[in-house]
């Protein structure tokens, strides 16, 4: 996880009433000519460290996603780290160092020399965010490949998330179960760090799909949306809409046993 989270440990100030379901995003802007070796380094080295952490229960997940469409000035890669609890958050630094040492201990001198040469590549990091998941609905074992991140700078984060949980969680649960939508995952989260007027989002919702085309053709039948929920959520958003909607494709991740998977 390199330097991820280290700077965040000292700056969490949001009091969260929801259950601890912490996770982090590590955003990168990787030039096209650097992407191949960047992904190879993740697959052959960095993912092994995160796999070590996952097997020990020190993280709950790891994945790498790349942006689909959008502006060249925006990050085109993010890494997801499932942290889960504040206990894991406080210990993530020392545990990551120990995991790295264990992985390196399995390599011979030639392998280490090759790895150390490769990871001299610039990290291309442009930002890190710590979040807490608040609500989630999904199909059984959703094997999503695409995520739509719906970012908002809510005027009242608690009201925004409460309305999402009250009205839209049961809405998506109902229609996923009935097969009325191709969507396989929905969730909400609040940003714990960084915060303030200098940042353009403080919470978001996520929609998960298996196929890219399903994003634009998600419903298999007409459904009635919770009007009261739409009104409650709109009141908390500038211009009554999301700040930005970005599509991400999952490129590699770890399964429950820490095995590297690719898409």
C-alpha positions in Angstrom: 0.0 0.0 0.0 3.2 2.1 0.0 2.4 5.4 1.6 -1.3 5.0 1.4 -3.2 5.9 4.6 -0.1 7.1 6.6 -1.0 10.7 6.1 -4.7 10.0 6.8 -4.2 8.5 10.2 -3.8 11.9 11.8 -6.6 13.8 10.1 -9.9 11.9 10.6 -12.4 14.3 12.3 -15.8 13.2 11.0 -17.9 11.4 13.7 -19.5 8.4 12.0 -22.6 6.8 13.6 -22.8 4.1 11.0 -21.1 0.7 11.4 -17.3 0.7 10.6 -16.9 -0.3 6.9 -13.8 1.7 6.1 -12.1 1.6 2.7 -9.7 3.8 0.8 -9.1 4.9 -2.8 -5.6 5.7 -4.1 -6.0 7.7 -7.3 -3.3 7.8 -10.1 -2.8 9.5 -13.4 -0.7 7.0 -15.4 0.5 8.0 -18.9 -0.4 5.6 -21.6 3.2 4.7 -22.4 3.7 3.7 -18.7 0.5 1.7 -18.2 1.8 -1.7 -19.3 4.7 -1.8 -16.9 2.6 -0.1 -14.2 0.1 -3.0 -14.4 2.8 -5.6 -14.6 4.3 -4.3 -11.4 1.0 -4.4 -9.6 0.4 -8.0 -10.8 3.9 -9.4 -10.0 4.7 -7.5 -6.8 2.4 -5.1 -5.1 -0.7 -7.4 -5.4 1.3 -10.1 -3.6 1.8 -7.8 -0.6 -1.9 -7.0 -0.5 -2.7 -10.7 -0.9 -0.6 -11.4 2.2 -2.6 -8.8 4.1 -5.9 -10.2 2.9 -5.1 -13.8 3.9 -4.4 -12.5 7.4 -7.6 -10.5 7.7 -5.7 -7.2 7.8 -7.6 -5.9 4.8 -10.9 -7.1 3.3 -10.2 -6.5 -0.4 -7.9 -5.0 -3.0 -8.6 -4.1 -6.7 -7.4 -1.8 -9.5 -9.8 0.0 -11.8 -9.3 2.2 -14.8 -11.4 5.1 -16.0 -13.7 4.7 -19.0 -14.0 7.9 -21.0 -13.7 11.3 -19.3 -11.1 14.1 -19.4 -7.3 13.5 -19.7 -6.8 15.8 -16.8 -8.7 13.4 -14.5 -7.2 10.4 -12.7 -7.3 7.3 -14.9 -6.6 4.6 -12.2 -7.7 4.0 -8.7 -6.8 1.3 -6.2 -9.4 0.1 -3.7 -8.3 -1.1 -0.3 -10.9 -2.6 2.0 -9.9 -1.7 5.6 -13.1 -2.4 7.5 -12.3 -1.3 11.0 -10.6 1.5 12.9 -8.3 -1.2 14.4 -7.1 -2.2 11.0 -6.7 1.4 10.0 -4.5 2.2 13.0 -2.3 -0.9 12.3 -2.2 -0.8 8.5 1.2 0.9 8.3 3.1 -1.6 10.4 1.2 -4.5 8.9 2.0 -3.4 5.4 5.7 -3.2 6.1 5.6 -6.7 7.6 3.7 -8.1 4.6 6.2 -6.5 2.3 9.1 -8.1 4.2 7.5 -11.5 4.1 6.9 -11.3 0.3 10.4 -10.2 -0.4 11.7 -13.0 1.8 10.3 -15.5 -0.7 12.3 -14.1 -3.5 15.9 -14.8 -4.5 18.5 -12.2 -5.3 17.9 -12.1 -9.0 14.1 -11.7 -8.5 14.6 -8.9 -6.0 17.1 -7.1 -8.3 14.5 -7.2 -11.1 11.7 -6.1 -8.9 13.7 -3.2 -7.4 14.6 -2.0 -10.8 11.0 -2.1 -12.1 9.5 -0.4 -9.1 11.7 2.7 -9.6 8.9 3.7 -12.0 7.1 6.8 -10.8 4.0 6.1 -8.7 1.8 8.8 -10.5 -0.3 9.3 -7.3 -2.6 12.3 -7.4 -4.9 11.8 -4.4 -6.0 9.5 -1.6 -9.5 9.3 0.0 -10.7 7.5 3.1 -14.4 6.6 3.2 -17.0 4.7 5.2 -19.6 2.5 3.5 -23.1 3.3 4.8 -25.6 1.3 2.7 -25.4 -1.6 0.2 -27.6 -3.8 -1.9 -26.6 -6.5 -4.4 -27.5 -9.6 -6.1 -26.0 -12.9 -4.8 -22.2 -12.9 -5.4 -22.2 -10.0 -7.9 -19.4 -10.4 -10.4 -19.4 -6.8 -11.6 -16.9 -5.5 -14.1 -18.0 -1.9 -14.3 -18.8 0.7 -11.7 -20.5 4.0 -12.0 -19.3 6.4 -9.3 -21.9 9.2 -8.7 -20.1 11.9 -6.8 -21.9 14.6 -4.8 -21.0 17.5 -2.6 -24.0 17.2 -0.4 -25.1 20.3 1.6 -26.1 17.8 4.4 -24.2 14.5 4.1 -26.2 12.8 6.8 -29.5 13.7 5.2 -28.3 12.6 1.8 -27.2 9.2 3.1 -30.2 8.7 5.3 -32.5 9.3 2.4 -30.5 6.9 0.2 -30.7 4.2 2.9 -34.4 4.8 3.6 -35.7 5.0 0.1 -33.2 3.7 -2.4 -31.7 0.7 -0.7 -35.0 -1.1 -0.5 -35.8 0.1 -4.1 -32.7 -1.6 -5.5 -33.0 -4.6 -3.3 -36.6 -5.2 -4.5 -35.8 -4.8 -8.2 -32.6 -6.7 -8.2 -34.4 -9.6 -6.5 -37.3 -9.4 -9.0 -34.9 -9.3 -12.0 -36.2 -5.9 -13.1 -32.7 -4.5 -13.5 -29.3 -5.6 -14.9 -27.6 -3.7 -12.1 -25.9 -6.1 -9.6 -24.5 -3.7 -7.0 -25.5 -0.5 -5.3 -23.9 1.3 -2.4 -23.3 4.6 -0.6 -20.4 6.0 1.3 -19.3 9.2 3.0 -15.8 10.7 2.8 -14.0 10.7 6.1 -10.8 12.4 4.8 -10.0 14.9 3.2 -12.9 17.3 4.0 -13.8 20.9 3.6 -14.9 23.4 1.0 -11.6 22.9 -1.0 -12.9 19.5 -2.2 -15.7 18.9 -4.6 -17.3 15.7 -3.2 -18.1 14.5 0.3 -20.2 11.4 -0.4 -21.3 9.2 -3.3 -23.4 6.3 -4.6 -22.1 3.4 -6.7 -23.8 1.3 -9.4 -22.3 -2.0 -10.5 -22.8 -3.8 -13.8 -21.4 -6.8 -15.6 -21.5 -5.4 -19.1 -20.6 -1.9 -20.2 -23.8 -1.6 -22.3 -25.9 -2.4 -19.2 -25.0 0.9 -17.7 -27.0 2.7 -20.4 -29.8 0.1 -20.6 -30.1 -1.0 -17.0 -33.9 -1.7 -16.6 -35.6 -4.7 -18.0 -39.1 -3.4 -17.1 -40.7 -0.1 -16.1 -40.4 0.6 -12.4 -41.9 3.2 -10.1 -39.2 5.3 -8.4 -39.7 6.5 -4.8 -40.7 10.1 -5.4 -40.4 11.1 -1.8 -36.8 9.8 -1.8 -36.0 11.6 -5.0 -37.2 14.9 -3.5 -35.3 14.3 -0.2 -32.0 13.5 -2.0 -32.4 16.4 -4.5 -32.7 18.9 -1.7 -29.1 18.0 -0.5 -27.4 18.4 -3.9 -26.4 21.5 -5.8 -28.6 22.0 -8.8 -30.4 18.9 -7.6 -27.9 16.5 -9.4 -24.7 14.7 -8.9 -21.5 16.7 -9.2 -20.0 14.1 -11.5 -20.6 10.6 -12.8 -17.6 8.5 -13.8 -17.4 4.9 -15.2 -14.6 2.6 -14.0 -13.6 -0.8 -15.2 -12.2 -3.4 -12.8 -8.9 -4.7 -14.3 -7.4 -6.8 -11.5 -8.4 -7.8 -8.0 -7.9 -10.4 -5.2 -10.5 -13.1 -4.6 -11.4 -14.2 -1.0 -8.3 -16.4 -0.8 -5.9 -13.6 -2.0 -5.5 -15.0 -5.5 -5.0 -12.4 -8.2 -7.8 -12.2 -10.8 -7.8 -10.1 -14.0 -10.3 -8.7 -16.4 
